[in-house]
Amino acid sequence: MARQAAYRKRKTKNSGTMLLLFFLIALFFGMGMGTKGLRERNAALEEKRQELMAKIEEQEEYTRQLEEFKKYTGTKKYAEEVAKEKLGLVYEDEIVFRPR
């Protein structure tokens, strides 16, 4: 009877160890799958970030061009060009040659 009690204790001890081992394996497997998903998500987000950075640079360049155009529109040269091209105005002493 004493032998049977010792055997039962050993069996219980073994099943606890096996349960702990199974739990650890499941935990590491779950962490590995989670890590894979996070890496994929990180790669997708990094790609999107690069696209957005490129768009920001394009918009900054466009803003610089608009600022330059704004400065140019305030000049006398721009006013003369608009008057000649759109309104057809000329200086009094200017001679205009038109093709036939």
CORQUIDA-V993986 format. One line per field, one symbol per residue. ss: DSSP state (h for helix, s for strand, l for the rest). phi: phi as a letter, one per 20 degrees, with the letter a starting at -180 (. if undefined). burial: # if it has 24 or more other C-alpha atoms within 12 Angstrom, else .. Layout:
ss->???
phi->???
burial->???
This chain:
ss->lhhhhhhhhhhhhhhhhhhhhhhhhhhhhhhhhhhhhhhhhhhhhhhhhhhhhhhhhhhhhhhhhhhhhhhhhllhhhhhhhhhhlllllllllllllll
phi->.ffffffffffffffffffffffffffffffffffffffffffffffffffffffffffffffffffffffffeeffffffffffedmecffeeddddfe
burial->....................................................................................................
